[in-house]
């Protein structure tokens, strides 16, 4: 997956003239903070150079993960056409751009971001979009103002930056601000899965309908050390590769998400929760099933149409 052309051009313009050595150093420091899940009271994107490093090395991946999650929402709710968006911890507007691509009739968006450095770049990038966008400074973990509910509410790559005791109340507040659908995206790590599981339980208790990825609202059937996550391949630009000291022109972004709505989704019998394993005349799929179980199934040519569907299925797709 690649960034939309307008966003790609905006990022290229933002990074023009930035010394590669400075960008690489800032990218390394940023990556270390994210991996360690540092919570020291400082923004990860605390200055302009850190913000530029994020644009170069993390924006393509976070955009791809959020866009993939939104595609699953659109598949589960083909009638859903949000006109308004509220994004908390918006960063440079990854969710805004993904929503505008997924739902072209989006009309307005309110984005809340505490870091002045990345918010400034987000505002500059969003100026290229043909919709009404308002940016506000705000503490996601604090007392949010009384916003009007929005059709779509998003919280992407934010829970991992919050103290555990702040997460539950935030989920409750976001659900209250959700007019239709709430989407939460986290890194596809065991810890990210645990955070999403906690949010999932809270939303179910609040009466939400799960849209994706789960085909049921029962207890998650996976047990540690296994965990639920998905992957999206991301194209790397030349500068992206240079800033990361990488050679291959792509990377795989692992992510986990939960989408909940005030309206039920289309019936889903199963979702593929691991990379398919194909062989000669057969394919094995690890599935999460609507009955609340996870199991591996073998499909062969003798299964006819089911085999053809299984052969086309990819990790994260619904059956």
C-alpha positions in Angstrom: 0.0 0.0 0.0 1.2 3.5 -0.8 0.2 6.9 0.5 -2.4 8.9 -1.6 -0.6 11.0 -4.2 -1.6 14.3 -2.6 -0.3 13.2 0.8 2.9 11.7 -0.7 3.6 15.0 -2.4 3.0 16.9 0.8 5.3 14.6 2.8 8.0 15.0 0.1 7.7 18.8 0.3 7.9 18.7 4.1 11.1 16.6 4.1 12.8 18.6 1.3 16.1 20.0 2.5 16.2 18.0 5.8 19.7 16.6 6.3 19.6 12.8 6.1 21.9 12.3 9.1 19.6 14.4 11.3 16.5 12.6 10.0 18.1 9.2 10.6 19.1 10.1 14.1 15.7 11.4 15.0 14.0 8.4 13.4 16.1 6.0 15.5 15.3 7.9 18.7 11.6 7.9 17.8 11.6 4.2 17.1 13.3 3.4 20.4 10.7 5.4 22.3 7.8 3.6 20.5 9.4 0.1 21.0 9.9 0.7 24.7 6.4 2.3 25.1 8.0 5.2 27.0 5.6 7.2 29.2 7.7 10.0 30.7 5.3 12.9 30.3 6.8 14.0 27.1 5.3 13.8 23.6 7.1 11.3 21.4 6.8 14.0 18.7 8.1 16.8 20.9 9.9 18.9 18.2 9.9 19.6 14.5 12.7 17.2 13.7 10.9 14.3 15.5 7.8 15.3 13.6 9.6 15.1 10.2 11.1 11.8 11.2 7.6 10.5 11.8 6.4 11.7 8.4 9.3 9.9 6.8 9.3 6.6 8.6 6.0 6.0 10.5 3.2 7.8 8.6 3.2 5.4 5.6 2.8 2.4 8.0 0.2 3.9 10.3 -1.8 5.1 7.3 -1.7 1.6 5.8 -2.9 -0.1 9.0 -5.7 2.4 9.6 -6.8 2.2 5.9 -6.9 -1.6 6.1 -9.0 -1.5 9.3 -11.4 1.0 7.6 -11.7 -1.3 4.6 -12.9 -4.1 7.0 -15.4 -1.6 8.5 -16.7 -0.7 5.0 -17.0 -4.4 4.1 -18.9 -5.1 7.3 -21.1 -2.0 7.0 -21.5 -1.4 3.2 -24.3 1.1 4.0 -22.1 3.2 6.3 -21.1 6.5 4.7 -19.8 8.8 7.4 -20.1 12.6 6.9 -18.2 13.6 10.0 -15.0 12.4 11.8 -13.5 12.9 15.2 -9.9 11.7 15.6 -8.2 11.7 19.0 -4.4 11.8 19.1 -4.5 12.6 15.4 -0.7 12.9 14.8 -0.3 14.2 11.2 -3.8 13.2 10.2 -3.2 9.5 9.3 -6.8 8.6 10.1 -8.2 11.7 8.3 -6.5 10.8 5.0 -7.5 7.1 5.4 -11.1 8.0 6.0 -11.2 10.5 3.1 -9.9 7.7 0.8 -12.3 5.1 2.1 -15.4 7.3 2.3 -15.2 10.0 -0.4 -18.4 11.7 0.9 -16.8 12.6 4.2 -17.6 16.3 4.8 -15.9 17.5 8.0 -13.4 16.4 10.5 -12.3 17.5 14.0 -8.8 16.4 14.9 -7.4 16.6 18.5 -3.6 16.5 18.9 -1.5 17.6 21.8 1.9 17.9 20.1 2.2 21.3 18.5 5.0 20.1 16.2 3.1 17.3 14.5 -0.2 19.2 14.6 1.4 22.0 12.5 2.5 19.5 9.9 -0.9 17.8 10.0 -2.6 21.2 9.3 -0.3 21.9 6.4 -0.9 18.4 4.8 -4.7 18.5 5.4 -5.0 21.8 3.5 -4.8 19.7 0.3 -8.1 17.9 1.1 -11.4 19.1 -0.2 -13.3 18.9 3.1 -13.7 21.0 6.2 -11.0 20.1 8.8 -10.6 21.7 12.2 -7.5 21.0 14.4 -7.5 21.6 18.2 -4.9 21.1 20.9 -6.1 18.7 23.5 -5.0 16.1 26.1 -6.6 12.8 25.0 -6.3 11.4 28.5 -7.7 14.6 30.1 -11.2 16.0 30.3 -12.3 16.3 26.7 -14.7 19.1 25.9 -18.4 18.3 25.1 -18.0 17.7 21.4 -21.0 16.9 19.3 -21.1 13.2 18.4 -19.5 12.3 15.0 -20.4 9.5 12.6 -16.9 8.1 12.8 -14.6 8.3 15.8 -11.0 7.1 15.6 -8.2 6.4 18.1 -5.2 5.1 16.3 -1.8 4.2 17.9 -2.7 6.1 21.1 -3.6 3.7 23.9 -0.1 2.5 24.1 1.0 6.0 25.0 -1.4 6.3 27.9 -1.2 5.2 31.5 -3.3 2.0 32.0 -5.8 3.7 34.3 -6.6 6.4 31.7 -7.6 3.9 29.0 -11.0 2.7 30.3 -12.5 6.1 30.9 -11.2 7.3 27.5 -13.0 4.4 25.8 -16.2 5.2 27.6 -15.9 8.9 26.6 -15.2 8.0 23.0 -18.2 5.7 22.8 -20.4 8.5 24.1 -19.1 10.7 21.3 -19.7 8.0 18.7 -22.8 8.6 16.5 -22.3 5.5 14.6 -18.9 3.7 14.5 -15.8 3.8 16.7 -12.5 2.4 15.4 -9.4 1.7 17.6 -6.1 0.7 16.1 -3.0 -0.4 18.0 0.4 -1.9 17.2 0.1 -5.6 16.4 2.1 -6.7 19.5 0.9 -9.0 22.3 0.6 -5.8 24.5 -1.4 -4.1 21.7 -3.8 -7.0 21.5 -4.3 -7.0 25.3 -5.2 -3.3 25.1 -7.7 -3.9 22.3 -9.2 -6.8 24.2 -9.8 -4.6 27.2 -11.4 -1.9 24.9 -13.5 -4.7 23.2 -14.9 -5.9 26.5 -15.8 -2.4 27.6 -17.6 -1.7 24.3 -19.5 -5.0 24.4 -20.6 -4.1 28.0 -21.8 -0.8 26.7 -24.1 -2.5 24.1 -21.9 -1.9 21.0 -22.1 -4.2 18.0 -18.7 -5.5 16.9 -18.1 -4.8 13.2 -14.6 -6.1 12.7 -12.4 -8.0 13.0 -14.3 -10.3 15.3 -17.1 -12.4 13.9 -18.6 -12.8 17.4 -18.9 -10.9 20.7 -17.9 -13.9 22.8 -14.6 -14.2 24.7 -11.5 -14.2 22.4 -10.5 -17.8 21.7 -6.8 -17.1 21.4 -4.6 -17.8 24.4 -1.1 -16.3 25.0 1.5 -16.7 23.7 -0.7 -16.6 20.6 -2.4 -13.2 19.9 -4.6 -11.7 17.2 -3.0 -9.3 14.8 -2.8 -8.5 11.1 -0.3 -7.2 8.6 -0.2 -4.7 5.7 2.7 -4.4 3.3 3.9 -0.8 3.0 5.9 0.7 0.1 9.0 2.6 1.2 10.2 5.7 -0.6 13.9 6.2 -1.2 14.1 8.6 1.7 12.1 6.3 3.9 14.7 3.5 3.2 17.6 5.9 3.8 16.2 7.3 7.1 15.8 3.7 8.4 19.0 2.4 7.0 17.0 -0.2 5.1 17.5 -1.8 1.7 14.2 -3.5 0.8 11.6 -1.3 -0.8 8.8 -2.4 1.6 8.0 -3.2 5.2 5.2 -5.1 6.9 3.2 -3.2 9.4 1.7 -5.4 12.1 -1.5 -4.0 13.7 -4.6 -4.9 15.7 -7.9 -3.1 15.7 -11.5 -3.2 16.9 -14.4 -1.5 15.2 -17.7 -1.1 17.1 -21.0 0.4 16.0 -24.4 1.4 17.2 -25.7 -0.7 14.3 -25.2 -4.4 13.5 -22.9 -5.5 10.7 -23.5 -7.9 7.9 -23.2 -11.5 8.9 -19.7 -12.8 9.1 -19.0 -16.5 9.5 -15.2 -16.3 9.9 -12.1 -14.2 9.6 -8.6 -15.4 8.5 -6.3 -14.6 11.5 -3.0 -15.9 10.2 -1.1 -16.0 6.9 -2.6 -18.8 4.7 -0.5 -21.8 4.0 -0.9 -23.0 0.5 0.4 -26.2 -1.0 -0.2 -28.3 -4.1 -4.0 -28.5 -4.4 -4.7 -27.4 -0.9 -4.7 -24.4 1.5 -4.8 -24.2 5.3 -6.5 -21.3 6.9 -6.5 -20.3 10.6 -9.9 -18.9 11.3 -11.8 -17.1 14.0 -15.4 -18.4 13.8 -18.7 -16.9 14.6 -19.3 -19.6 17.2 -16.4 -18.1 19.3 -13.7 -20.7 18.4 -10.4 -20.5 16.6 -9.4 -23.4 14.4 -7.3 -24.4 11.4 -9.1 -25.8 8.4 -7.8 -27.6 5.4 -9.4 -27.0 2.0 -8.6 -29.1 -1.0 -9.8 -29.2 -4.6 -12.5 -31.7 -3.6 -14.1 -28.8 -1.6 -15.0 -27.1 -4.9 -16.2 -23.5 -4.4 -15.0 -23.4 -0.8 -11.5 -24.3 -1.9 -11.5 -21.5 -4.5 -12.7 -19.0 -1.9 -10.1 -20.2 0.6 -7.3 -20.0 -2.1 -8.2 -16.3 -2.7 -8.5 -15.5 1.0 -5.7 -13.4 2.6 -4.7 -12.7 6.2 -7.3 -10.5 7.8 -10.0 -11.0 5.3 -13.6 -12.1 6.1 -15.2 -15.3 4.9 
